[in-house]
Amino acid sequence: GAVHLKDIQGKTSRHFAALTPRLWKIAAKVVEEHSTSISSKSKVVFSYYQVVLLMGQVYAVEYPPTYQQFEANFDWIGLKLVAEIDCYQKITFMTRLVGTTLGPLIFVAIMLLFGTVSISTTKQQAKKDARKSMVMSAILMVTFVFLPSASFVVFQSFNCDDDNLLKADPTISCDTPEYSLIVLFALVMLVIWPIGIPFSYLYILGGHYGPTAEEMQDQVNRWMSGRFGYKEEEQAKRDAKFAKLDAEAPAYLKVLNAEFEPQCWWMPVFEQYRKLAITGITILLGAGSVDQLIFGMVIAILAALVYFAVQPYKDFSDDLYSMLAHFQIVLVLLWSLLVKMNKLLEDEGETMSKTLNSDMLGYLLIMTNISVIVFFFIFMFVEYRSVSVSIRARTRWDVLNRKGVRANSIVSQMRRMSNASAGSNPPPPGGDTGGGTRR
């Protein structure tokens, strides 16, 4: 029995030893050929949790304990670190406002300083361009990560309750000189973060992809005359133009729009304002009100409809995954609204429903959030499987060539015969004209 067991263990280890290089090869191929799609879905997940993890504070919802414990598992990501920094040390709201908004800007200034010095130390233009691209990419990534949380604290600065106390810090009266200083500093940061950062994205993207003055005038004239579409030849020229612009785009722009069609170059700006509208602007309606939650749901639904109508991603699977994330945000807002209503009824000594109680809503919130991660790995598995099939086909092709079967010449001959046949027989009406489609 022991000998037989050792034999099985030996065969199993040899099997895995032979299988592991192939698995790594497939995984490397997935990353190489599908890096944009993987990056796109990762950004969708990150943006989703940027929004969801701020909802409890933005909408002043007292979530069930089960969901609060679930949210705590994501604290290590760092999305709530700035918003809840006073959990570690009691600090004033002014200190939190300065640290949240000015801290990332100081980091950006340091990167600019070191980048400028690094660029000035070389005379080779290629190295200068590479270092400039690296610095710009880092700056865009930092602003992308901190924009929602920094803007959230800025909007909190303008929200006072009925007793004229700052809702974010009830120890501060909105009639004091201390609050006037907070408002003054928040106005400056309002220009820099919620307004300036997205507009800087629009400036650098529009500077490369945006229309010229003549093209803009032509577009306005088309809209005024009721012509919203393009003829086939006009659309082909537009596609060729944007494909060329996308190929010539600086590398740092890929941080913002690598996953989007070049015609949808404005989409990163829309995405930032979508997040700001849900996690920041709604605070001005009054944190904790039912109207605020309903307004947030309306914004989330309208944004989802825009994504559904435009389908801005290069990979159709990214469009599908993005729509799923948008739908889940609407669901989280819906469950939050029901939690709020249930809490109000409990304060009145009533219950909304025996089935849809606080615990059930907590589990619904957890399942909604987990589904985003589950579908992420499902899409990744599909990517892995497609590359696996491609590698197997390529391997069989190479085996045929090694055996003396000239596979490439056979395929070339078949293509010549197919072209000759297509030349003698016109394509049927309404048939495929060979136009390309997205993956």
HELIX and SHEET records of a PDB file:
HELIX    1   1 ALA A    2  GLU A   33  1                                  32    
HELIX    2   2 SER A   35  VAL A   58  1                                  24    
HELIX    3   3 PRO A   65  ALA A   72  1                                   8    
HELIX    4   4 ASP A   75  ILE A   77  5                                   3    
HELIX    5   5 ILE A   85  CYS A   87  5                                   3    
HELIX    6   6 PHE A   93  SER A  120  1                                  28    
HELIX    7   7 GLN A  125  GLN A  156  1                                  32    
HELIX    8   8 PRO A  177  LEU A  190  1                                  14    
HELIX    9   9 VAL A  191  GLY A  196  3                                   6    
HELIX   10  10 ILE A  197  TYR A  209  1                                  13    
HELIX   11  11 ALA A  213  MET A  224  1                                  12    
HELIX   12  12 GLU A  232  GLU A  248  1                                  17    
HELIX   13  13 ALA A  251  LEU A  253  5                                   3    
HELIX   14  14 LYS A  254  ASN A  257  1                                   4    
HELIX   15  15 PRO A  262  CYS A  264  5                                   3    
HELIX   16  16 MET A  267  THR A  279  1                                  13    
HELIX   17  17 ILE A  281  LEU A  285  5                                   5    
HELIX   18  18 VAL A  290  VAL A  310  1                                  21    
HELIX   19  19 PHE A  316  ASP A  347  1                                  32    
HELIX   20  20 SER A  358  ARG A  402  1                                  45    
HELIX   21  21 ALA A  407  SER A  424  1                                  18    
END                                                                             
